[in-house]
Amino acid sequence: MTRSGPKPPARPAGGLDQPWYAGDPIPVPEVVQSDGDTAWQMFNEIARQHDARFAPTAPMTVPPPALGDGAWAVTQPALRAPLQAQKRAAQPLITLDAAMLVARRNNRVCPRPVRWTEFFALLPPRKTARGELRPPAPVTGPAWDVTPPLTKRLCFREHIEWAESAGLLESAMAFMQSMREDEWLHMGED
């Protein structure tokens, strides 16, 4: 964005709180260098001025309650076992992280085209207000040869995330675990 009109007059050198415009000299603070003893005296003076703003500590006006006179409520032991059981029951058996570990084991990128097409057939479309939304298509056919491995890996990750959002992560995991190692594309392979 360029400014139109005449350039504003130069500001005083100490105007660090003023806006800076292109072409203005860069503002710099004024620096005073002093030896170690002078700096230490200045620090102590600043600390004294800071402490002077607060009132001195005064003794309590009311004594604290004694521990045995009912000042504290009786506590109950925490029920840890049922809460831990509920947490375990609420967690899914297979997580997205576990599925991604299987998908990337042995430096895997994605399934080879035939198996990837089979995996893609497992993914259902999502219902939206405008109809159905399909997951992104797998990288197969002519696109297979020109797509870099990391892009293939990201596309396959999207498919695994789609399976998770559809509640089919267990099926996706079973499919991936049933594949032989030669049915996977690995980093460095064509």
C-alpha positions, -999 to +999 in steps of 0.1 A: +000+000+000+015+034-009+007+066+008-004+096-012+003+132-003+033+148+013+055+129+038+048+138+074+075+158+091+103+139+109+097+130+145+120+136+174+146+109+180+130+097+212+096+090+197+095+052+203+057+053+209+050+069+175+040+049+144+067+042+119+063+049+082+083+036+053+113+059+048+115+070+084+147+063+103+143+032+125+137+045+161+162+034+187+161+039+224+187+061+242+212+038+258+233+048+289+262+025+296+276+025+331+300+004+351+289-025+373+288-006+406+266+022+391+242-004+375+239-022+408+231+010+426+205+018+400+190-017+403+188-013+441+171+021+438+145+007+414+138-022+438+135+002+467+110+024+448+090-007+438+088-020+474+079+014+488+045+012+470+034-017+492+024-015+529+046-035+553+034-069+563+010-068+593+001-096+618-032-114+613-062-098+630-080-131+635-061-162+646-063-192+623-086-221+633-070-250+652-068-282+633-089-303+657-118-280+664-140-288+634-127-261+612-121-285+584-147-308+568-144-345+572-131-359+539-139-392+522-114-413+504-114-410+466-131-437+446-104-444+420-112-479+408-147-472+394-135-440+377-106-459+361-129-486+349-152-460+333-123-444+315-112-478+301-147-486+290-151-452+273-118-456+253-121-473+219-103-506+214-085-492+184-073-456+181-063-435+151-028-436+164-027-474+165-041-475+129-014-451+117+013-472+134+001-502+113-001-481+082+035-468+086+051-499+099+083-509+080+082-475+063+050-482+045+034-455+023+001-469+012-015-500-002-007-508-038-035-498-063-055-530-063-056-533-025-061-496-021-092-497-043-106-525-021-099-504+010-116-474-006-147-496-012-150-500+026-155-462+031-191-451+031-202-416+019-211-390+045-246-376+045-247-338+042-273-312+037-265-312+000-264-349-005-236-374-001-199-366+003-174-392-009-139-396+005-111-384-018-103-410-045-073-432-040-042-425-061-044-452-088-041-454-125-020-429-143-018-407-112+001-435-094+033-430-114+034-392-110+023-388-074+051-385-048+051-410-019+044-385+008+013-373-011+001-409-014+007-414+023-013-383+032-042-394+010-042-428+026-041-411+060-073-392+050-089-425+042-080-439+076-094-408+093-125-411+072-129-447+084-125-435+120-152-407+116-175-433+101-170-457+131-152-482+108-117-480+122-118-516+135-127-528+100-100-506+084-074-520+109-084-556+102-081-549+065-046-534+069-035-562+091-047-588+066-025-574+039+008-591+030+039-569+031+044-570-007+009-555-011+022-523+005+042-495-012+073-486+009+094-455+008+120-458-019+100-483-040+084-476-073 
